[in-house]
Every structure is written in structure tokens, then in C-alpha cells.
Amino acid sequence: MRKTWKTTAALGAAAALGAGAMLAAPAAQADDHMSLAEVLDVGNAMFDDDSGDFDILTKAAEAVLAAKDDSPVAVLADADTALTVFAPTDQAFMDLASALAGSDITDESEAFDAVAGLGIDTVEDVLLYHVIPGKTITSADALKSNGAVLPTALKGKNTKVIVLDGPIIRLRDYAPAFKNAQVILDLVDINKDGKQIAHGVDHVMLPFKP
């Protein structure tokens, strides 16, 4: 379901993880800083025909928190905790599901089932691998970060920033046989006014070799 976001136009027009009732979006802070959970209206995702939004990502986070109410994924509802999320679109998840299945998957619900089939612990690891804790990284910051190695919320796992002319921002993961995720230029700086910011990416980053 396409949502309206607070965005900036640093690289273009401006995914994020979410959760259901167990990750209820908090009220806006006194300084009007908002969590990603609140900005993205988590808990209301519906599978649809829009492959450019983040329904599968949101549903995956909801599934993790339904199974593990102490999961660190819940930090996305804490507006006072700085972090950056590189958020795969629904198309990114459908591409991953297709690669894993060896057949073309174009339905969001089917792609979600394929992702869920990896097991809840693996899904949690994949989600946390897309979170950069302690840093509010804007698209302008990312453009200046070629070669930077960013520790993720998944302990012991990093991602490397690669900036090319274009501009192009890519993120190197642990699956060399798969394409590196690339920041989508019209999905950047979601919630830039808060401490938690997100940028859409076109591939799911993996903290392991599939």
C-alpha cells in the first residue's frame, strides 16, 4: 500500500521495517521527531499490486515480532534512537524469492511466504542487517561515504558503501552471486526530520551466502 512520507529532495523525491500491534507506533515526540514506525504507519500494510512500496518488509517485521516480542527490530518505534534503514521494496523481495525458488514470483503474498519459509531467526537476521544503528545517514551523507564500512544491527556483520558516478550508491553484502543493493533515488531520506531515516533499495541485502 503506497503511503505518503515526509521526504527531502537531496537525490530525488524520497521503507522501512514495521511491525503490528507488538510494535505500536508511539505518539509524536515533543520536538516532533518521529519514529520510522510512526511515519510509515506500521501495522497497516496490505499486499497489493504496487511493487514499489514496502508491504513485504513490513509484514516480515510483524512476523518476527509476533514470534519474538523482545526482538531488537522493535527499536524502529523508538524515535529517540538514531538509526538508518536501507529498505528493500516489494520488488526487491520478489526478485529474491524468485532467485531462491528458481522460478518467477510476481505476487507479493507468494514472495512473503517464500521469505517466511527461511525461518523466523533468518528473517530477523536479514531485517537487522538492513539497519545501521546509531547513525542518521542522509542521502547527502551517503554520497560522501564511498568506501565506508558500516556496522549493522546484526552483530558482526557490516555493509560497504560504494559510490559511483550517476550518482549511484550501492551496498556490498555477503552474497557475491547476487547483485548488490542500490539506493533508489526517488525513495531517499524518508523521515529526514527525525533521528530515524530510511532509503529504499532495489535488492535485499544478505548477511550470508544463500
HELIX and SHEET records of a PDB file:
HELIX    1   1 ALA A   21  LEU A   23  5                                   3    
HELIX    2   2 LEU A   36  VAL A   39  1                                   4    
HELIX    3   3 ASP A   55  ALA A   67  1                                  13    
HELIX    4   4 PRO A   72  ALA A   77  5                                   6    
HELIX    5   5 ASP A   90  ALA A  101  1                                  12    
HELIX    6   6 GLU A  108  ALA A  116  1                                   9    
HELIX    7   7 ILE A  120  TYR A  129  1                                  10    
HELIX    8   8 SER A  139  LEU A  143  1                                   5    
SHEET    1   A 3 VAL A 131  PRO A 133  0                                        
SHEET    2   A 3 LEU A  83  PRO A  88 -1                                        
SHEET    3   A 3 GLN A 196  VAL A 201  1                                        
SHEET    1   B 4 VAL A 149  PRO A 151  0                                        
SHEET    2   B 4 ASN A 158  LEU A 164 -1                                        
SHEET    3   B 4 ILE A 168  ARG A 172 -1                                        
SHEET    4   B 4 ALA A 181  GLN A 182 -1                                        
END                                                                             
